[in-house]
Amino acid sequence: MAQRAFLDTHVAFWLAAGHPRISKSLLREINSHSETVISAVSLVELEIKASLGKLKLPQKLAQAFLDAGIKIEAFDQNAAMQIVRFQSLARHDPFDRMILAQASAHQNTTLFSADHAISGLNLDWVRDCS
């Protein structure tokens, strides 16, 4: 079965922007998976942050991810049903919770995250990128 690298919003943004937070070893690790994906939820999160003036985005955000080899995956019913698995994050950022749930909905997925609350769950399929 294919191995998936599922990127949280920060990691995907850093990767697409060529940010130095993405080390060569981290890039090799991400690229060792057969596919790299992000949630469409990440696009929403980034657009909201940009509208609040917290960051500047490329004009064609989705295309920037696709050009970086990152597929965009819809948040579906299967992902939504996984939210209940992570009750300890009930008061945490809802975007992060949805991304975690979506990543958990697929076997053979590694979630690359820079979120301390997510890495603090000590899940063997989450790679801490902070």
ABEGO torsion letter per residue (X at the ends): XBBBBBBBAAAAAAAAAGBAABBAAAAAAAAABABBBBBAAAAAAAAAAAAAGABBBBABAAAAAAAAGBBBBBBBAAAAAAAAABAAAAABBAAAAAAAAAAAABBGBBBBBABAAAAAAGBAABBBAX
